């Protein structure tokens, strides 16, 4: 593991054109440019392996416990219909993560730093506040998901499980202190575990494969049915995670690349391959959860199953596979712990980028986790264990509302010739990116109108 920083090319300015302020400290400075990559003469596979890793860390956010609640509800209530929403959301994610990686590689700034530099301080503070809300909502899903998994596997009461999740601070610090490659390897291992669990679940659930293909085609009722639209936007919020855009724009800078046009082009190419392949894995997991719910519950008339605990209890008897419930809970626990690792990094990136404020990792993690633990614990104690699933789905809708405030600046920055130079978005990418932004904004406004009117 290298810690040396790449040298800046002699003709590279201290502040890139289009940025109002000079470059400040590197994003995640403790691991910035800490991983060597081979030169241009190396083979394709050697280069790919060097850049492989950040995409998997980003993909974690696309299969966190918040997705489980929305996917289970969508599959049990509406069968395979909302598979098209998962597919479209993943295509959106692939484009947006490509833009996030390009921003970080080309400018040397993560999205939080770029917002701080470009916007006035009041606007930047509003964006920071909204992003912190999104991270808290994501952390809330991780807390509840891990607590539910501990309850299902070991019978631990949900309230105690929520409190116990505070201890994962120690786990995060242990991994961070061992180097970024180790952190990436832990994340990759847990993703393989989750993938294997759902491969088993798909096999034993015997889904209707023709119906699955039909579900990939968008249907009008997704928009016209308010109940379906609410879950669909929850899936969008759970799939395209706003904090992942900040995360990805930072962690791609852990690679020690040549600060030249060919060096940056190579980095963008392999970072995009890395994230796109990883998001295909995330698509499989998301789709598998919905397919499992459709095959096990919707097909058998159990349309009201929408809670993770009920899904756990019903899987084994409905499918006739004794291990189905246990495998489901193991995947849930792995998902919660994986999301904890990447959520910690995203929180650090956002705070340092927007506020130029560095806190000790354990203190930052304790603050973030406390924001999630307190409301989760209060709601469980007041309303009981049955309230947690509604809380999970609500957290994903919050993420969807905040998404616009991360996507619009990202598209704006990467479409600016003054900021990106020769790496500016092509006209086609620009049109697609703004179209994605418009769809996200329109769906969220429509959901808000439906919620207030209904």
BELJO-V878962 format. One record per residue. N is the residue number from 1. RES is the residue in three letters. PSI is psi as a letter, one per 40 degrees, with the letter a starting at -180 (none if undefined). NEAR is the number of other ideal C-beta (glycine too) atoms within 12 Angstrom. Layout:
# BELJO-V878962
n->N res->RES psi->PSI near->NEAR
n->N res->RES psi->PSI near->NEAR
This chain:
# BELJO-V878962
n->1 res->UNK psi->h near->19
n->2 res->UNK psi->i near->19
n->3 res->UNK psi->e near->17
n->4 res->UNK psi->i near->12
n->5 res->UNK psi->i near->23
n->6 res->UNK psi->i near->28
n->7 res->UNK psi->i near->14
n->8 res->UNK psi->h near->18
n->9 res->UNK psi->i near->17
n->10 res->UNK psi->d near->9
n->11 res->UNK psi->e near->9
n->12 res->UNK psi->h near->22
n->13 res->UNK psi->i near->17
n->14 res->UNK psi->d near->15
n->15 res->UNK psi->h near->19
n->16 res->UNK psi->i near->30
n->17 res->UNK psi->i near->17
n->18 res->UNK psi->e near->24
n->19 res->UNK psi->h near->29
n->20 res->UNK psi->d near->20
n->21 res->UNK psi->i near->21
n->22 res->UNK psi->i near->14
n->23 res->UNK psi->h near->22
n->24 res->UNK psi->a near->25
n->25 res->UNK psi->i near->21
n->26 res->UNK psi->i near->28
n->27 res->UNK psi->h near->43
n->28 res->UNK psi->f near->41
n->29 res->UNK psi->d near->24
n->30 res->UNK psi->e near->27
n->31 res->UNK psi->e near->37
n->32 res->UNK psi->h near->30
n->33 res->UNK psi->f near->34
n->34 res->UNK psi->e near->28
n->35 res->UNK psi->h near->34
n->36 res->UNK psi->i near->24
n->37 res->UNK psi->i near->34
n->38 res->UNK psi->i near->24
n->39 res->UNK psi->a near->17
n->40 res->UNK psi->d near->20
n->41 res->UNK psi->e near->10
n->42 res->UNK psi->i near->17
n->43 res->UNK psi->i near->12
n->44 res->UNK psi->d near->17
n->45 res->UNK psi->d near->13
n->46 res->UNK psi->d near->18
n->47 res->UNK psi->d near->27
n->48 res->UNK psi->d near->25
n->49 res->UNK psi->d near->22
n->50 res->UNK psi->d near->30
n->51 res->UNK psi->e near->39
n->52 res->UNK psi->h near->32
n->53 res->UNK psi->d near->39
n->54 res->UNK psi->d near->47
n->55 res->UNK psi->d near->41
n->56 res->UNK psi->d near->42
n->57 res->UNK psi->d near->50
n->58 res->UNK psi->d near->51
n->59 res->UNK psi->d near->47
n->60 res->UNK psi->d near->50
n->61 res->UNK psi->e near->55
n->62 res->UNK psi->e near->54
n->63 res->UNK psi->f near->52
n->64 res->UNK psi->i near->53
n->65 res->UNK psi->d near->53
n->66 res->UNK psi->d near->54
n->67 res->UNK psi->d near->57
n->68 res->UNK psi->d near->56
n->69 res->UNK psi->d near->44
n->70 res->UNK psi->d near->47
n->71 res->UNK psi->d near->51
n->72 res->UNK psi->d near->51
n->73 res->UNK psi->d near->43
n->74 res->UNK psi->d near->50
n->75 res->UNK psi->d near->45
n->76 res->UNK psi->d near->41
n->77 res->UNK psi->d near->31
n->78 res->UNK psi->e near->35
n->79 res->UNK psi->b near->33
n->80 res->UNK psi->e near->36
n->81 res->UNK psi->d near->37
n->82 res->UNK psi->e near->50
n->83 res->UNK psi->d near->42
n->84 res->UNK psi->d near->32
n->85 res->UNK psi->d near->46
n->86 res->UNK psi->d near->45
n->87 res->UNK psi->d near->33
n->88 res->UNK psi->d near->33
n->89 res->UNK psi->d near->45
n->90 res->UNK psi->d near->37
n->91 res->UNK psi->d near->27
n->92 res->UNK psi->d near->38
n->93 res->UNK psi->d near->44
n->94 res->UNK psi->d near->37
n->95 res->UNK psi->d near->37
n->96 res->UNK psi->d near->51
n->97 res->UNK psi->d near->52
n->98 res->UNK psi->d near->40
n->99 res->UNK psi->d near->49
n->100 res->UNK psi->d near->52
n->101 res->UNK psi->d near->49
n->102 res->UNK psi->d near->44
n->103 res->UNK psi->d near->50
n->104 res->UNK psi->d near->48
n->105 res->UNK psi->d near->46
n->106 res->UNK psi->d near->40
n->107 res->UNK psi->e near->43
n->108 res->UNK psi->e near->40
n->109 res->UNK psi->i near->45
n->110 res->UNK psi->i near->49
n->111 res->UNK psi->d near->51
n->112 res->UNK psi->d near->49
n->113 res->UNK psi->d near->42
n->114 res->UNK psi->d near->45
n->115 res->UNK psi->d near->40
n->116 res->UNK psi->d near->39
n->117 res->UNK psi->d near->32
n->118 res->UNK psi->d near->31
n->119 res->UNK psi->i near->26
n->120 res->UNK psi->i near->14
n->121 res->UNK psi->d near->18
n->122 res->UNK psi->d near->11
n->123 res->UNK psi->d near->19
n->124 res->UNK psi->d near->29
n->125 res->UNK psi->d near->18
n->126 res->UNK psi->d near->20
n->127 res->UNK psi->d near->37
n->128 res->UNK psi->d near->35
n->129 res->UNK psi->d near->21
n->130 res->UNK psi->d near->31
n->131 res->UNK psi->d near->43
n->132 res->UNK psi->d near->35
n->133 res->UNK psi->d near->29
n->134 res->UNK psi->d near->46
n->135 res->UNK psi->d near->48
n->136 res->UNK psi->d near->34
n->137 res->UNK psi->d near->44
n->138 res->UNK psi->d near->50
n->139 res->UNK psi->d near->50
n->140 res->UNK psi->d near->47
n->141 res->UNK psi->d near->49
n->142 res->UNK psi->d near->54
n->143 res->UNK psi->d near->48
n->144 res->UNK psi->d near->49
n->145 res->UNK psi->d near->50
n->146 res->UNK psi->d near->49
n->147 res->UNK psi->d near->43
n->148 res->UNK psi->d near->48
n->149 res->UNK psi->d near->42
n->150 res->UNK psi->d near->32
n->151 res->UNK psi->d near->32
n->152 res->UNK psi->d near->35
n->153 res->UNK psi->d near->24
n->154 res->UNK psi->e near->19
n->155 res->UNK psi->e near->14
n->156 res->UNK psi->h near->22
n->157 res->UNK psi->i near->21
n->158 res->UNK psi->d near->38
n->159 res->UNK psi->d near->28
n->160 res->UNK psi->d near->22
n->161 res->UNK psi->d near->36
n->162 res->UNK psi->d near->40
n->163 res->UNK psi->d near->25
n->164 res->UNK psi->d near->28
n->165 res->UNK psi->e near->44
n->166 res->UNK psi->d near->31
n->167 res->UNK psi->e near->24
n->168 res->UNK psi->e near->36
n->169 res->UNK psi->d near->30
n->170 res->UNK psi->d near->20
n->171 res->UNK psi->d near->28
n->172 res->UNK psi->d near->35
n->173 res->UNK psi->d near->23
n->174 res->UNK psi->d near->19
n->175 res->UNK psi->d near->32
n->176 res->UNK psi->d near->30
n->177 res->UNK psi->e near->17
n->178 res->UNK psi->e near->17
n->179 res->UNK psi->i near->21
n->180 res->UNK psi->d near->34
n->181 res->UNK psi->d near->28
n->182 res->UNK psi->d near->21
n->183 res->UNK psi->d near->38
n->184 res->UNK psi->d near->40
n->185 res->UNK psi->d near->20
n->186 res->UNK psi->d near->30
n->187 res->UNK psi->d near->42
n->188 res->UNK psi->d near->30
n->189 res->UNK psi->d near->21
n->190 res->UNK psi->d near->37
n->191 res->UNK psi->d near->41
n->192 res->UNK psi->d near->22
n->193 res->UNK psi->d near->25
n->194 res->UNK psi->d near->45
n->195 res->UNK psi->d near->32
n->196 res->UNK psi->d near->22
n->197 res->UNK psi->d near->36
n->198 res->UNK psi->d near->41
n->199 res->UNK psi->d near->22
n->200 res->UNK psi->d near->25
n->201 res->UNK psi->d near->43
n->202 res->UNK psi->d near->33
n->203 res->UNK psi->d near->20
n->204 res->UNK psi->e near->27
n->205 res->UNK psi->e near->37
n->206 res->UNK psi->g near->22
n->207 res->UNK psi->i near->33
n->208 res->UNK psi->h near->19
n->209 res->UNK psi->d near->17
n->210 res->UNK psi->d near->11
n->211 res->UNK psi->d near->23
n->212 res->UNK psi->d near->30
n->213 res->UNK psi->d near->16
n->214 res->UNK psi->d near->18
n->215 res->UNK psi->e near->32
n->216 res->UNK psi->e near->25
n->217 res->UNK psi->h near->19
n->218 res->UNK psi->h near->22
n->219 res->UNK psi->i near->23
n->220 res->UNK psi->d near->12
n->221 res->UNK psi->e near->19
n->222 res->UNK psi->d near->33
n->223 res->UNK psi->d near->24
n->224 res->UNK psi->d near->13
n->225 res->UNK psi->h near->19
n->226 res->UNK psi->d near->20
n->227 res->UNK psi->d near->26
n->228 res->UNK psi->d near->29
n->229 res->UNK psi->d near->35
n->230 res->UNK psi->d near->37
n->231 res->UNK psi->d near->40
n->232 res->UNK psi->d near->46
n->233 res->UNK psi->d near->44
n->234 res->UNK psi->d near->47
n->235 res->UNK psi->d near->49
n->236 res->UNK psi->d near->50
n->237 res->UNK psi->d near->48
n->238 res->UNK psi->d near->54
n->239 res->UNK psi->d near->48
n->240 res->UNK psi->g near->50
n->241 res->UNK psi->h near->54
n->242 res->UNK psi->d near->48
n->243 res->UNK psi->d near->53
n->244 res->UNK psi->d near->56
n->245 res->UNK psi->d near->54
n->246 res->UNK psi->d near->56
n->247 res->UNK psi->d near->50
n->248 res->UNK psi->d near->54
n->249 res->UNK psi->e near->48
n->250 res->UNK psi->d near->46
n->251 res->UNK psi->e near->47
n->252 res->UNK psi->e near->52
n->253 res->UNK psi->e near->46
n->254 res->UNK psi->e near->47
n->255 res->UNK psi->h near->42
n->256 res->UNK psi->g near->29
n->257 res->UNK psi->i near->39
n->258 res->UNK psi->h near->24
n->259 res->UNK psi->f near->28
n->260 res->UNK psi->i near->22
n->261 res->UNK psi->d near->21
n->262 res->UNK psi->d near->18
n->263 res->UNK psi->d near->28
n->264 res->UNK psi->d near->33
n->265 res->UNK psi->d near->22
n->266 res->UNK psi->d near->30
n->267 res->UNK psi->d near->40
n->268 res->UNK psi->d near->34
n->269 res->UNK psi->d near->27
n->270 res->UNK psi->d near->36
n->271 res->UNK psi->d near->43
n->272 res->UNK psi->d near->32
n->273 res->UNK psi->d near->28
n->274 res->UNK psi->d near->40
n->275 res->UNK psi->d near->46
n->276 res->UNK psi->d near->31
n->277 res->UNK psi->d near->27
n->278 res->UNK psi->d near->41
n->279 res->UNK psi->d near->43
n->280 res->UNK psi->d near->26
n->281 res->UNK psi->d near->32
n->282 res->UNK psi->d near->45
n->283 res->UNK psi->d near->37
n->284 res->UNK psi->d near->32
n->285 res->UNK psi->d near->45
n->286 res->UNK psi->d near->47
n->287 res->UNK psi->d near->43
n->288 res->UNK psi->d near->40
n->289 res->UNK psi->d near->50
n->290 res->UNK psi->d near->52
n->291 res->UNK psi->d near->43
n->292 res->UNK psi->d near->49
n->293 res->UNK psi->d near->52
n->294 res->UNK psi->d near->41
n->295 res->UNK psi->d near->38
n->296 res->UNK psi->d near->41
n->297 res->UNK psi->d near->38
n->298 res->UNK psi->d near->34
n->299 res->UNK psi->d near->24
n->300 res->UNK psi->e near->22
n->301 res->UNK psi->e near->14
n->302 res->UNK psi->g near->27
n->303 res->UNK psi->e near->21
n->304 res->UNK psi->e near->18
n->305 res->UNK psi->h near->32
n->306 res->UNK psi->e near->34
n->307 res->UNK psi->i near->33
n->308 res->UNK psi->d near->49
n->309 res->UNK psi->d near->36
n->310 res->UNK psi->d near->29
n->311 res->UNK psi->d near->43
n->312 res->UNK psi->d near->36
n->313 res->UNK psi->d near->23
n->314 res->UNK psi->d near->30
n->315 res->UNK psi->d near->41
n->316 res->UNK psi->d near->23
n->317 res->UNK psi->d near->18
n->318 res->UNK psi->d near->30
n->319 res->UNK psi->e near->30
n->320 res->UNK psi->f near->16
n->321 res->UNK psi->h near->24
n->322 res->UNK psi->d near->13
n->323 res->UNK psi->e near->19
n->324 res->UNK psi->d near->32
n->325 res->UNK psi->d near->33
n->326 res->UNK psi->d near->23
n->327 res->UNK psi->d near->35
n->328 res->UNK psi->d near->44
n->329 res->UNK psi->d near->37
n->330 res->UNK psi->d near->28
n->331 res->UNK psi->d near->46
n->332 res->UNK psi->d near->50
n->333 res->UNK psi->d near->38
n->334 res->UNK psi->d near->38
n->335 res->UNK psi->d near->48
n->336 res->UNK psi->d near->48
n->337 res->UNK psi->d near->37
n->338 res->UNK psi->d near->46
n->339 res->UNK psi->d near->54
n->340 res->UNK psi->d near->45
n->341 res->UNK psi->d near->44
n->342 res->UNK psi->d near->48
n->343 res->UNK psi->d near->52
n->344 res->UNK psi->d near->45
n->345 res->UNK psi->d near->46
n->346 res->UNK psi->d near->48
n->347 res->UNK psi->d near->46
n->348 res->UNK psi->d near->41
n->349 res->UNK psi->d near->50
n->350 res->UNK psi->d near->47
n->351 res->UNK psi->d near->36
n->352 res->UNK psi->d near->32
n->353 res->UNK psi->d near->44
n->354 res->UNK psi->d near->38
n->355 res->UNK psi->e near->26
n->356 res->UNK psi->f near->21
n->357 res->UNK psi->h near->20
n->358 res->UNK psi->h near->20
n->359 res->UNK psi->i near->19
n->360 res->UNK psi->h near->16
n->361 res->UNK psi->d near->30
n->362 res->UNK psi->d near->23
n->363 res->UNK psi->d near->19
n->364 res->UNK psi->d near->32
n->365 res->UNK psi->d near->37
n->366 res->UNK psi->d near->26
n->367 res->UNK psi->d near->26
n->368 res->UNK psi->d near->41
n->369 res->UNK psi->d near->39
n->370 res->UNK psi->d near->24
n->371 res->UNK psi->d near->27
n->372 res->UNK psi->d near->46
n->373 res->UNK psi->d near->36
n->374 res->UNK psi->d near->22
n->375 res->UNK psi->d near->28
n->376 res->UNK psi->d near->41
n->377 res->UNK psi->d near->32
n->378 res->UNK psi->d near->18
n->379 res->UNK psi->d near->29
n->380 res->UNK psi->d near->31
n->381 res->UNK psi->d near->20
n->382 res->UNK psi->d near->15
n->383 res->UNK psi->e near->18
n->384 res->UNK psi->i near->18
n->385 res->UNK psi->d near->30
n->386 res->UNK psi->e near->19
n->387 res->UNK psi->e near->24
n->388 res->UNK psi->d near->44
n->389 res->UNK psi->d near->38
n->390 res->UNK psi->d near->26
n->391 res->UNK psi->d near->38
n->392 res->UNK psi->d near->47
n->393 res->UNK psi->d near->40
n->394 res->UNK psi->d near->32
n->395 res->UNK psi->d near->43
n->396 res->UNK psi->d near->49
n->397 res->UNK psi->d near->36
n->398 res->UNK psi->d near->37
n->399 res->UNK psi->d near->48
n->400 res->UNK psi->d near->45
n->401 res->UNK psi->d near->31
n->402 res->UNK psi->e near->39
n->403 res->UNK psi->d near->47
n->404 res->UNK psi->d near->35
n->405 res->UNK psi->e near->37
n->406 res->UNK psi->d near->47
n->407 res->UNK psi->d near->42
n->408 res->UNK psi->d near->31
n->409 res->UNK psi->d near->44
n->410 res->UNK psi->d near->47
n->411 res->UNK psi->d near->40
n->412 res->UNK psi->d near->29
n->413 res->UNK psi->d near->42
n->414 res->UNK psi->e near->44
n->415 res->UNK psi->e near->29
n->416 res->UNK psi->h near->26
n->417 res->UNK psi->d near->19
n->418 res->UNK psi->d near->20
n->419 res->UNK psi->d near->31
n->420 res->UNK psi->e near->35
n->421 res->UNK psi->b near->22
n->422 res->UNK psi->e near->18
n->423 res->UNK psi->e near->32
n->424 res->UNK psi->i near->26
n->425 res->UNK psi->h near->31
n->426 res->UNK psi->i near->18
n->427 res->UNK psi->d near->12
n->428 res->UNK psi->d near->12
n->429 res->UNK psi->d near->24
n->430 res->UNK psi->d near->23
n->431 res->UNK psi->d near->16
n->432 res->UNK psi->d near->24
n->433 res->UNK psi->d near->35
n->434 res->UNK psi->d near->25
n->435 res->UNK psi->d near->21
n->436 res->UNK psi->d near->33
n->437 res->UNK psi->d near->32
n->438 res->UNK psi->d near->19
n->439 res->UNK psi->d near->31
n->440 res->UNK psi->d near->38
n->441 res->UNK psi->d near->25
n->442 res->UNK psi->d near->19
n->443 res->UNK psi->d near->34
n->444 res->UNK psi->d near->33
n->445 res->UNK psi->d near->19
n->446 res->UNK psi->d near->26
n->447 res->UNK psi->d near->32
n->448 res->UNK psi->d near->21
n->449 res->UNK psi->d near->15
n->450 res->UNK psi->d near->22
n->451 res->UNK psi->d near->19
n->452 res->UNK psi->d near->10
n->453 res->UNK psi->d near->9
n->454 res->UNK psi->none near->12
